[in-house]
Amino acid sequence: MDFNSTVLVTGGSGFIGSHLVCSLVNRHPDWRIINLDNLDYCCSPRSLESIEDRANYTFIRGDVCNSRLVNHIFNTENIDVIFHLAAKTHVESSFESPSSFQQVNIDGTRVLLGAAHQARHQPRRFIYVSTDEVYGASLDEVFEESSPVRPSNPYSATKAAAEYLVRSYWDKYKFPIVITRSNNIYGPRQYTEKVIPRFLSLLQMNKKCTIQGTLPKSRHFLFVSDAISAFLLILEKGIVGEIYNVGTSCEIPIMQLAKELIRMVKNVPDSEVNDWLEFVPDRPRVDLRYPINCEKLQQLGWRAEVSWAEGIRQTVKWYQDNPDFWSDTSEDQGQIRSKLEKSPSK
Ligand SMILES: NC(=O)c1ccc[n+]([C@@H]2O[C@H](COP(=O)([O-])OP(=O)(O)OC[C@H]3O[C@@H](n4cnc5c(N)ncnc54)[C@H](O)[C@@H]3O)[C@@H](O)[C@H]2O)c1
């Protein structure tokens, strides 16, 4: 079968990547979607089972840092579009093993960019999926795309470094890159180390939600389908060389999040909600909030469509309907359990 376009998604088996791949495969039967992923501990093959037999989907198990493999893909396929999502993403682990974050997030991006730029078939877009964390913390300031970048943990530092590499290909070669910086994305199938699935998994195991430190931390939460619609719009209408914040005004204090999930999952009266909270020490420095301005993306016609009430309802229901989803990953449940108890996340 002939396809009109070939899209390479790196990290397409991960949380956001799997939603993006499913969406592309379903919406564009005339596009070929190639997923390059090394199936790290945080993804499950089940995330893509609904599309794995589709004629327009190809999976390549491999490392984005492997230049021979990546060059081979660009030499043998006519890649038109790249969505680069493959990354190490867990902030807490980035303090423990910063070198693996540097390798995948920076070197992997360098390898991919080099191969895409050298390819005989020139891609029309290279979309780098970055994060609001590159701005660092804010108390009052709302970050614009032009705000200074001040990452404050090894994860966000590697994402910022990779952004600079990506931008250098625009500055030097006018290679058609676009960068997205999104808020916290949540929804079904997210691995249990991130804050919402971590609270849900703890509650499912009849354990308390662990709250780090006493500072009033909050996060902006964007439902995954709204993030995907932003990425697809940016592919269609985004201007090359530009950065787009992808965010939401839905800011939820972490304490409120825990209480809301306790009420939803445990069905307890307000007087018993605090019994399901446990306070643990904070990591050395934690960003309190990351507010971003998304007018630039809204001018392209994007609006978040899923309310917090609806998004969290769908998410909680999915985790309740799929309690064993993560038990067949490379980590066994025992390891997941011990990680959940001691490992707070973004
Ligand atoms: N989840 C969020 O809230 C959020 C917010 C903003 C930006 N992002 C960015 O979006 C991207 C995807 O995030 P996610 O939440 O889906 O993460 P995730 O951890 O669920 O997925 C990452 C994927 O990358 C793959 N991967 C890791 N190392 C690889 C390598 N060396 N070669 C090939 N594949 C590799 C993993 O197997 C996994 O499938 C990341 O780049 C992240 O920085 C995430």
The ligand as a Gaussian input file, in Angstrom:
#p B3LYP/6-31G(d) Opt

LIG

0 1
 N        4.096000      13.459000      31.090000
 C        4.163000      14.771000      31.168000
 O        3.482000      15.369000      31.997000
 C        5.033000      15.570000      30.218000
 C        4.909000      16.962000      30.210000
 C        5.691000      17.697000      29.322000
 C        6.559000      17.058000      28.468000
 N        6.683000      15.702000      28.496000
 C        7.621000      15.084000      27.545000
 O        6.876000      14.208000      26.723000
 C        7.676000      13.086000      26.362000
 C        6.944000      11.813000      26.695000
 O        6.644000      11.808000      28.093000
 P        5.809000      10.616000      28.763000
 O        5.168000      11.180000      29.965000
 O        4.994000       9.917000      27.751000
 O        7.012000       9.698000      29.238000
 P        7.128000       8.133000      29.387000
 O        8.228000       7.951000      30.380000
 O        5.807000       7.495000      29.630000
 O        7.612000       7.660000      27.947000
 C        8.920000       7.797000      27.476000
 C        9.101000       6.804000      26.348000
 O       10.433000       6.941000      25.839000
 C       10.962000       5.639000      25.637000
 N       12.419000       5.716000      25.716000
 C       13.181000       6.017000      26.796000
 N       14.482000       5.941000      26.472000
 C       14.541000       5.604000      25.152000
 C       15.595000       5.367000      24.244000
 N       16.895000       5.473000      24.637000
 N       15.319000       5.030000      22.987000
 C       14.024000       4.906000      22.567000
 N       12.978000       5.107000      23.386000
 C       13.230000       5.451000      24.666000
 C       10.375000       4.814000      26.774000
 O       10.444000       3.428000      26.519000
 C        8.953000       5.338000      26.793000
 O        8.143000       4.633000      25.898000
 C        9.004000      13.241000      27.089000
 O        9.944000      13.763000      26.193000
 C        8.698000      14.237000      28.197000
 O        9.836000      14.993000      28.531000
 C        5.939000      14.950000      29.349000

